[in-house]
């Protein structure tokens, strides 16, 4: 097979990547095949590779791969390729964007009797999201993938205990916000306390939203969002937006910002912001936004700590 490796690779790649016939890879790999990502250092098996192809094809059903060139030198070879596809289905927790991408990569392989025994690749599925303008917090993910704990508790090694982390987070006092958007003219929103101002010049803010939220797909597809800092008179509003109600705006008075984002009447402050970046962080997406419109009310904000809500007007000054 080694003499015909250059002509054999395109057929196998087309079967696996273009048609999802991942079993075709068995014809060109050894029983102890391994695959290493140069970007993350992660090593995977043939079954892992097959699962990755199927997952990518699920998100990009029209995916096609072209082998640009194959260079063989004894028991080593390099495969250079181009992949095109349209993001029409969810992929790695990201709702479909409808955008088409084109990405290139190279695989450096070690052969054994004409079959691929080991493969070092410069590309993984995250590259498709990068091409869509959706980036991941690679440093944070890499630490987890490599088993490197960045926070230590008691034993000075390993992952922190979940209850310890919950207790830690409960000690942080925050405001309460409702993040909003519209989808086909329908107002949507969810309660979020992971909000922060980034800078004043330019005016940048960020919110962190869990991907399992029913509002997440609409929010991800939007160009703008609203951030409402709830007042000490909106306890019922918190309950509404923390619930799974089908229409959370049924009994909520609101007005639209200049770009249509719902701004909730009676809030302490409201902004509408343009979404500029979407960073993937495992179970959540971090939205970095540029403020385009702001309103400030005359009511004191609500405060949240350890699962309870407080009236900020009665805080004791230190």
N, C-alpha and C positions, 0 to 999 in steps of 0.2 A: 504493500500500500504506500510505502514511503515515496516511491518514484512518482506516484500519481496524487500525492497529498494535495498539491496546489489545485488540481481540478476537482478533487473529492470534497474539499471543504465547502465551496459554495453550495453544493447540493444539500449537504447536511445542515448548514446554517439556514438555508431557505426553508427546509422542512421544519426545523425547530422554531425559528424566530418568526417566519412569515405565516406558517400554518398551525403552529402549536403542537406539532408532532415531535415532542421532546424525546420520545423513545429512539428517534433517529440518532441521537447523540451516542447511544450505546455502540454504534458501529465504528466510532472514531475515537473512543476513550478506553483506557485500561480499567481493570477492576478496582485498582487503588487510586483512581483519578482524584486529584485535589485541585482546588482553585483558590488563589490568593488575590485579594484586592490590594493594590498598591496604595490606595488612598487611606484605607482604614486598617490594613494589615490583617483583616479577618480572613480566616481560612474556611472553606466550605467544601462539601462533598458534591458528587454528581447529582444526587437527589435534591440537594439544596439549590443547585444551579437550575435544575428543571423547574422547581417550584418558583424560582425567581422569574424565569421566562414566562411561565403561565400567569403570574401575578402582573407582570408588565403588559402582557397581551390583553389581560382583562381590562386594564385601564386605557390601553391604546389598541383597540381591536383591529385597526387597519395597519398595524405595524409592519414595515418591510425593512429588510436589511440587505445591503449590497456589499459584497466583498470587493474592496478596491484593489487589494494586492495580497499575495502570499509569498513570503520569502523563506526558503528552506536552506539551512546550512547544517548538513549532517543530521544529528539528533535534536537540533533546535530549529524553531521556526517562528516567524512573526506574521500575524494576521492583522491587516488593516481594513476597517469597515466603516460604513455609514448607515445610520438608522434614521428612518422617518416614521412619523405616526401622529395621530390626532387624539388629544386627551378628551375622550367622550364618556368615560366612565370613572368612578372613584379610583384613586390610586394612592397608596400609602396614607390614607386618611384625608386626602385632598379631593374635594368635590370636582366634577368635570368642569374644565374651563372652556372646552371647545377649541382650544388653540392647537395649531400644528407645530411640531418641533422637528429639528434635524440635528443630530448629534453624531460625533465621530469618536472612535476609540481604536485601541490596538491591544492585541493579546500576544504575549510572548510565551511560547509553549516548549515543553521538553517532551520529546517523542520516545517511545519504546516500541520497537518493532512496527513503526509506522503509525502507532496510535498515541493520542495525547495522554501523557501521564500526569503532567502538572501544567498549570496555566496561571500566569501572572497577568492580571488585567488592570488597565488604567481607568476603568469605567464601572459604575454600578447604576442601579435604577434611580438613585437620587439625582443623577446627572440630568435625567429627563425633567425633574422638577426645577432644577437649576435653569434649564433652557426655557422653562415657562416663567422664569423670574421669581420662583418660589424657593427660597433658600432654607437650609436647616442649620440648627445650632450644632455644627459638627463637633466642636470641642467638647460640649457637654455630652453628646452622644458617644463620642469616642471613649471617654473615660469609663462609661458604663460598659461599652462593648469589650473593653480591654480588662474589665474587672478592677479598675482603679478607683477606690473610694475617695471622693473629694471631701467628705464629711466624716469625722470619726466620733464615736461615742463609747465611753467606758473602756472597752477593750483596746481602743486605739487602732482598730482594724475592722474591715468589713463595712456593710451597709448600715446606716442608722436605723434604729427600730422605728417602725411606723408610728407607734403611739408617741414616741419621743418627738418625732417630726410634727405630729398633730399638736402636741402640747406647745412646741416651739412656735408654730404658726399662730396659735391662739393668743400668744402674748403680744402679737403685733396689732396695734390699733389702726384701723383704716376707716375711710369713708365708705359709703355705699353708692354704687352707680348702677344705672340701667343702660346697657348698650343697645342701640336700636338701629334698624334699617328698614327698607321697604323692598318687597319682592312682588313684582307685578301689581303694584298698587296696594298691597296688603302690608300693614305695619307689623313688624316683628321685633322682639326684644328679649333680653335676659338680664338677670341680676349678676353683677360682676364686682368683686372687691379688689381684683388684681388690676388696678389702674395706677398710672404714674405719669407725671409730667417729665419730659426728657429735657427740653430746653425752651427758652423764651424767644431766642433769636437764632434760627426761626422757631416759631411756636410748634413744638413737636410733643406728642403724647403717645402713650402705648397702653394697650389693654391685652390681657391674656384670656383666651376663650377656649373652653373644653370642646373637643371635636364631637362629642356625643350629644351636645346641645341641639335641640330641634331648630334653633335659630342659626346654627353654624353654617349650613350650606348657603343660606341667603346672605349672610354676613360676608362669607368668603367671596361670593360672586359680586359683591357691591363695590362701587368706587368710593362711596362715602359712608360714614356711620355717625350716629349721634351718641354722645356721652352725657348722661344726666346725673348730676350729683344730687341724691335725694335729700329732702329736708326732714326736720324732726316731726313734720306733720304727715309724713307719707309712709307710715308703718304698714298700712294695708297694701300700698303699692309694692313694697318689698315682697310681701307674701305672694302677690299676684305674679310677679316676674320670676320668682323662685319656683313657681309651680309648673305643672305640665299642661296648663289650660290651653285649649285649642285656640282661643282668641283672647290673648292677654290684654288687648286694647279695648275690649268691649265696654268697660266702664271707666276708661282712662281718658281724661281730657289732654289733648296734645295739639301741637301745631308743627308744620313742616319747616325745616331749615331751608336755606336757599337751594340746596341740592336734593331736597326731599326727605332727609332723615327726620324721623319723629323726635320732637323735643317735648318733653313732658311738662305740662303746666304745673306750677307749684313747686318745682324743683329749686334747690338753692342756687344752682348754676347749670348751664347747658352749653354744650359746644357741638358744632358739626365739623367733622374733620375728613380730609381726603386720605384714603388708605394708600400709603406709599410703599410699604414693605410687609410681607407676610412670612414670618420665620416659623418653620416647623420645629416643635419641641416635643417629640413623642406624642403624648395624649392631648397636647394643647397647641394652639397657634398664637403667636405673638404678633399683633397688628401694630405697626408703627405708622402714625398718622400725622399729617400736617393740619393744624387747626385753620379753618377758613371762616368760621362764624362763631361768635360767643355771646351769651346772655347771662347776666347775673341777677338773681332774685334777691328779695329782702328777707328771706327766711333762713334761720340757722340750719346747718346740715346735720344729718344723722351720723352717729358714730357706731362702729361695729368692733366688738372684741369678744373672743372666746364664745362665739355662738349667740351673743346677746347684742341688742341694740340699745343705744343710749342717746340722750338729748345733749348735744354738744354745747348748748347754751348754758348748762349748769355745771360745766367743768370747773374745777378749782385750779386757779393759776398758781404755778410754782414760784 
